[in-house]
Amino acid sequence: QVQLVESGGGLVQVGGSLRLSCAASGRTSTLVAMGWFRQAPGKEREFVSSIRWSGGSTYYADDVTGRFTISRDLHGYNTHLQMNSLKPEDTAVYYCKADFLGGRTYWGAGTLVTVSS
């Protein structure tokens, strides 16, 4: 079993920055990738960014490219999402996701990001 705990959400003004973190614990030795999804009120959950654990390749949704940066902490099974130039449309619950060999996938409980105009 794997546990994912997100932190770093909150209220920020337009143009501001936030840094989300996700810590994975438990059976993490076969981690393949970690990533972030978000779900705004009344909308489907959507992909934001991901990072491959081996090699560190990163991927971004078009609307966050150039503003968000995902990173990983090799001292632990942690990932971070640095979000800059935040817009009201970035308001959502942000979920951490971890993928493992064999198809195991786990989700965190989510952290709320609110961007006020």
Buried (B, 14 or more C-beta within 10 A) or exposed (E): EBBBBBBBBEEBEEEBEBBBBBBBEEEBEEBBBBBBBBBBEEEEBEBBBBBBBEEEEBBBBEEBEEBBBBBBEEEEBBBBBBBBEBBEEBBBBBBBBBBBEEEBEBBBEBBEBBBEE
